[in-house]
Amino acid sequence: MQKWVEGTVVNQKRWTETLFTLKVEADIPAFEAGQFAKLALTVGGEMVARPYSFVNAPRERPHEFYYGTLPDGPLTQQLCKLEAGDAIYLAPRPAGFLVLSEIPSAANLWLISTGTGVGPFLSMLKTEVPWQRFAQVVLVHAVRHADELTYRDSIERLLGEHREQMRVVSFVSREAKPGALHGRIPAALDDGRLEAEAGVVLSAKTSQVMICGNPEMVADTNGVLIRRGMKKHRRRDPGQITVENYW
């Protein structure tokens, strides 16, 4: 099997100083919403690769990846310089288990994210699967600054299509933003503000929770849920919590 598939950059969108969306045409096998591809470039004479989740639905093209640059990140500092027509390399097969086919059915689905961790959830929400399997779907997106609340047009479009089923709760931790909760997700979950804002109960009996974001948020939110009687989901030991660190 070949190690890399060459793709072509279609477009690069800059949201903020550090947040970008990269669109790529590449001939790779089908993926399931929530999975990731490894993107690679030659840096200093070596191929450097990192995993990035698909934001596009499996039926959509081009492929879309949402990422943040790191000051000392050898790959991201090169990714953000790419322009339409440039070459980029992808691993020949998508991977990852943050997918709806891996989790049990429930009344409610909670998709809890920080930063670029919202990407795989947007991919899921563009498919028919969550709307067929869950009565209520709650998308939670937490950021530090208001201008990092990206993909609002896509989220508003989803709300318009699924208004009876979908709830969206935004968090901004470092400034006040009308319409967004202030602070961190775990605290708002602990004190009841998150559920009150969503208008949906989060419990072991009614909910499946998928968490994707920075490891501190993932760990702290997981801790709150465990105190509520929930547990990590495994194929051989079904539970309610599925997580992916995204940093």
MORAGI-V750982 format. One line per field, one symbol per residue. ss: DSSP state (H for helix, E for strand, C for the rest). phi: phi as a letter, one per 40 degrees, with the letter a starting at -180 (. if undefined). psi: psi as a letter, one per 20 degrees, with the letter a starting at -180 (. if undefined). A space follows every 10 residues. Layout:
# MORAGI-V750982
ss=???
phi=???
psi=???
This chain:
# MORAGI-V750982
ss=CCCEEEEEEE EEEECCCCEE EEEEECCCCC CCCCCEEEEE EEECCEEEEE EEEECCCCCC CCEEEEEECC CCCCCHHHHC CCCCCCEEEE ECCCECCCCH HHCCCCCEEE EEEEHHHHHH HHHHHCCCHH HHHCCEEEEE EEECCHHHCC CHHHHHHHHH HCCCCEEEEE EECCCCCCCC EECCHHHHHH CCHHHHHHCC CCCCCCEEEE EEECHHHHHH HHHHHHHCCC CECECCECCC EEEEECC
phi=.ccbbcbbcc abbbcacbbb bbbbcacbcc bbdhcbbcba acbggbcbba cbcccccdcc bccbbbabcb dbccccccdc ccbdgccabb ccbcahbcbc ccbccacbbb bbabfcccdc ccdcccccdc ccbbcbbbbb bbbcbdcccc gccccccccc cbccbbbbbb bbcbacadgb cchbddcccc cgccccccgb cbaccbbbbb baicdccdcc cdccccccgc accbdcadab bbbacaa
psi=pqhqpprppg qppogahipq pppppqnrrq rppirrqpqq qpokiqopqq ppqphqqhiq qrqpppqqqp hkohghhhgi iqrpiqqqqq qiprrqjmqh iiqrqrgqpp opqqciiigh hhggiirigh hhhphppopp oprgqhiimr khggghgggh hlhhhpqppq pphjrpopiq qqbqghghgg jihghghhkp porhhiqppp ppbqhggggh gggghhhjjr rppqgimpbi ppqppn.
